[in-house]
Amino acid sequence: MFKDNFRIEVNSSLFIKNPTSSKLGESIVKEGLSLLENIGYEDFTFKKLAISIQTTESTLYRYFENKHQFLMYLFNYYWTWMEVNFTMAITNISDPKEQLKRIIGVLVTQAPQKIGSLLLDEFLLKQVITNESSKTFLNKKVDEENKAGYYLTFKRNVCLISEVLLKMNPNYLYPNALAATLIEASFHQRYFGLHLPRLTNELHITSNLEDFLLHLSINALI
C-alpha cells in the first residue's frame, strides 16, 4: 500500500525552511527530537540544540521560528505517521469492533511499525509526544494556530477513529469527544503510570492500557 520510499510530508506553515531539504535541516530535527526527549520542553532551547549539532543558533531560526513551532512540527509529523498506521491497520477489515481493537493497538504500542523512509526515530517520537503533546494546544495562540491549520492532521485522526465508533453505534452522540478522549488517555494514563501512579492503575503497562481503552470505548457505545 505504501512504498518503501514513502516520506512524511508536514504542513509548510510549520517551518520557515523545510528541514528535509538539507542534511543540516535533517540533523536539526533528529538531534532536536533527541534533546527534547532527554531534557524536556521547558529546558529545551535552540542555543542548546545549536551546541549539540555544532552550528549557530541563528542557523536554527532559518528553519523554525521558535521552539514551539519546532514542537508543532514534531506533533504533526507524528500524527501524519499515525494516520498511515491506522489506515494500514484497518484496511480490508470489515468488522468495526475489530477495527477499533486494531486502532487502539496502534495507539498504545510504543513504536508503531516503520513505514518507508522515516526521518525520525519512532520510539523517541512517541516518547516526546506522550510527554509534551498537551503543550501544543494549551497556549494562548491556539485559536490563531488552529486557523493556520496546525491541528488539521490531528483532527483527521480523530475523525478516522470517530467514523469507526459510529460504525459500531450510528446513534452515539459523542464520537469525536470519545475519539479525542481515547487519544489523550493513551498519553496521560501512560505518563501517570510512570510518574503519578496514584492517578491511574498500572496503565503504563501496554496490555493494561489497551484493555482499559477498549473497555472505555465499548461501554460508552452501549
C-alpha positions as CSV (number, residue, x, y, z in Angstrom):
1,M,0.0,0.0,0.0
2,F,2.8,2.4,0.9
3,K,6.1,2.3,-1.0
4,D,9.5,1.9,0.7
5,N,10.4,5.4,-0.3
6,F,7.3,6.9,1.3
7,R,8.1,10.0,3.3
8,I,6.2,12.1,5.8
9,E,5.1,15.5,4.5
10,V,4.4,18.2,7.1
11,N,2.3,21.3,6.6
12,S,4.6,24.1,5.3
13,S,3.2,26.6,7.8
14,L,5.1,24.6,10.5
15,F,8.6,25.6,9.3
16,I,10.4,28.5,7.7
17,K,12.6,26.3,5.6
18,N,11.7,22.6,5.1
19,P,14.2,20.7,7.3
20,T,14.1,17.7,4.9
21,S,15.5,19.9,2.2
22,S,19.1,19.7,3.5
23,K,21.3,17.4,5.6
24,L,21.6,20.2,8.2
25,G,17.9,20.5,8.4
26,E,17.5,16.8,8.9
27,S,20.2,16.9,11.6
28,I,18.3,19.8,13.4
29,V,15.1,17.7,13.5
30,K,16.8,14.4,14.5
31,E,19.1,15.9,17.2
32,G,16.3,18.3,18.3
33,L,14.0,15.3,18.9
34,S,16.7,13.5,20.9
35,L,17.5,16.6,23.0
36,L,13.8,17.3,23.6
37,E,13.2,13.8,24.8
38,N,16.3,14.0,27.1
39,I,15.8,17.3,28.8
40,G,12.1,18.2,28.2
41,Y,10.4,21.1,26.6
42,E,10.9,23.6,29.4
43,D,14.7,23.2,29.4
44,F,15.0,22.8,25.6
45,T,16.4,25.8,23.8
46,F,17.8,26.5,20.3
47,K,21.1,27.5,21.9
48,K,21.5,24.1,23.5
49,L,20.5,22.4,20.2
50,A,23.0,24.6,18.2
51,I,25.8,23.5,20.6
52,S,24.7,19.9,20.2
53,I,24.9,19.9,16.4
54,Q,27.9,22.3,16.3
55,T,26.1,25.1,14.4
56,T,25.0,28.6,15.3
57,E,21.7,29.5,17.0
58,S,20.8,31.8,14.1
59,T,21.0,28.9,11.7
60,L,18.2,27.1,13.5
61,Y,16.0,30.2,13.2
62,R,16.2,29.9,9.4
63,Y,14.3,26.6,9.8
64,F,11.9,27.2,12.7
65,E,10.5,30.4,14.2
66,N,10.8,29.2,17.8
67,K,10.8,26.0,19.9
68,H,7.0,25.9,19.9
69,Q,6.9,25.8,16.2
70,F,9.5,23.0,16.3
71,L,7.3,21.0,18.8
72,M,4.3,21.6,16.4
73,Y,6.4,20.2,13.6
74,L,7.1,17.0,15.6
75,F,3.4,16.8,16.6
76,N,2.3,17.0,13.0
77,Y,5.0,14.6,11.9
78,Y,3.8,12.1,14.5
79,W,0.1,12.3,13.6
80,T,0.8,12.1,9.9
81,W,2.7,8.9,10.6
82,M,-0.1,7.6,12.9
83,E,-2.7,8.3,10.2
84,V,-0.8,5.9,7.9
85,N,-0.5,3.3,10.7
86,F,-4.3,3.5,11.5
87,T,-5.2,3.2,7.8
88,M,-3.0,0.2,7.3
89,A,-4.3,-1.5,10.5
90,I,-7.9,-1.4,9.4
91,T,-7.5,-1.9,5.6
92,N,-9.5,-5.0,4.5
93,I,-11.1,-5.3,8.0
94,S,-14.9,-5.1,7.8
95,D,-15.8,-5.7,11.4
96,P,-15.9,-2.3,13.2
97,K,-15.1,-3.8,16.6
98,E,-12.0,-5.4,15.2
99,Q,-11.1,-2.1,13.5
100,L,-11.4,-0.4,16.9
101,K,-9.2,-3.0,18.5
102,R,-6.6,-2.6,15.9
103,I,-6.7,1.2,16.2
104,I,-6.3,1.0,20.0
105,G,-3.4,-1.4,19.4
106,V,-1.7,1.1,17.3
107,L,-2.4,3.9,19.8
108,V,-0.8,2.1,22.7
109,T,2.2,0.5,21.1
110,Q,5.5,2.2,22.0
111,A,6.5,2.4,18.4
112,P,4.1,1.6,15.5
113,Q,5.7,-0.1,12.5
114,K,8.2,1.6,10.4
115,I,6.8,2.7,7.1
116,G,9.0,3.8,4.2
117,S,11.9,6.1,4.9
118,L,11.2,7.7,8.2
119,L,13.5,10.6,9.2
120,L,12.8,10.3,12.9
121,D,13.3,7.6,15.5
122,E,9.8,6.1,16.1
123,F,10.4,5.4,19.8
124,L,11.8,8.8,20.7
125,L,9.0,10.5,18.7
126,K,6.4,8.5,20.7
127,Q,8.1,9.4,24.0
128,V,8.2,13.2,23.2
129,I,4.5,13.2,22.0
130,T,3.5,11.3,25.2
131,N,5.3,13.8,27.4
132,E,4.8,17.1,25.5
133,S,1.8,17.0,23.2
134,S,-0.5,18.9,25.6
135,K,1.7,21.9,25.2
136,T,0.9,22.1,21.5
137,F,-2.7,23.4,22.3
138,L,-2.6,24.6,25.9
139,N,-1.3,28.0,24.9
140,K,-2.7,31.5,24.2
141,K,-2.3,31.2,20.5
142,V,-4.3,28.1,20.0
143,D,-7.1,29.8,18.1
144,E,-4.7,31.5,15.8
145,E,-2.8,28.3,15.2
146,N,-6.0,26.4,14.6
147,K,-6.9,28.8,11.9
148,A,-3.5,28.4,10.3
149,G,-4.1,24.6,10.1
150,Y,-1.7,23.5,12.8
151,Y,-4.1,20.8,14.0
152,L,-5.5,19.5,10.8
153,T,-3.6,16.3,10.9
154,F,-4.6,15.6,14.5
155,K,-8.2,16.3,13.6
156,R,-8.1,13.9,10.7
157,N,-7.0,11.1,13.1
158,V,-9.8,12.0,15.5
159,C,-12.3,11.8,12.6
160,L,-10.9,8.5,11.4
161,I,-11.4,7.0,14.9
162,S,-14.8,8.7,15.2
163,E,-16.0,7.0,12.0
164,V,-15.2,3.6,13.3
165,L,-17.0,4.4,16.6
166,L,-20.1,5.4,14.6
167,K,-20.0,2.1,12.6
168,M,-20.4,0.4,16.0
169,N,-23.2,2.6,17.1
170,P,-24.6,5.1,14.5
171,N,-26.7,6.8,17.2
172,Y,-23.9,7.6,19.5
173,L,-23.9,11.3,20.2
174,Y,-20.3,12.0,21.1
175,P,-18.0,10.2,18.7
176,N,-15.4,13.0,18.3
177,A,-15.3,13.5,22.0
178,L,-14.7,9.8,22.7
179,A,-12.1,9.5,19.9
180,A,-10.2,12.5,21.3
181,T,-10.5,11.1,24.8
182,L,-9.1,7.7,23.7
183,I,-6.1,9.5,22.2
184,E,-5.4,11.7,25.2
185,A,-5.9,8.9,27.7
186,S,-3.4,6.8,25.8
187,F,-0.8,9.5,26.6
188,H,-1.9,10.7,30.0
189,Q,-2.5,7.3,31.6
190,R,0.9,6.0,30.5
191,Y,2.5,9.2,31.8
192,F,0.6,9.0,35.1
193,G,1.6,5.3,35.5
194,L,5.3,6.3,35.2
195,H,5.3,9.5,37.2
196,L,2.0,9.9,39.2
197,P,0.9,6.3,39.8
198,R,-2.0,7.3,42.2
199,L,-3.8,8.8,39.2
200,T,-4.0,5.5,37.4
201,N,-3.9,1.7,37.8
202,E,-0.7,0.5,36.2
203,L,-1.7,1.7,32.8
204,H,1.9,2.3,31.8
205,I,1.8,-1.4,31.0
206,T,0.8,-1.6,27.4
207,S,-1.6,-4.6,27.7
208,N,-3.4,-2.9,30.6
209,L,-3.7,0.4,28.8
210,E,-5.1,-1.4,25.7
211,D,-7.7,-3.3,27.8
212,F,-8.7,0.0,29.6
213,L,-9.2,1.9,26.3
214,L,-11.2,-0.9,24.7
215,H,-13.3,-1.3,27.8
216,L,-13.9,2.5,28.0
217,S,-14.9,2.8,24.4
218,I,-17.1,-0.3,24.1
219,N,-19.0,0.5,27.3
220,A,-19.6,4.1,26.2
221,L,-21.1,2.9,22.9
222,I,-23.6,0.5,24.5
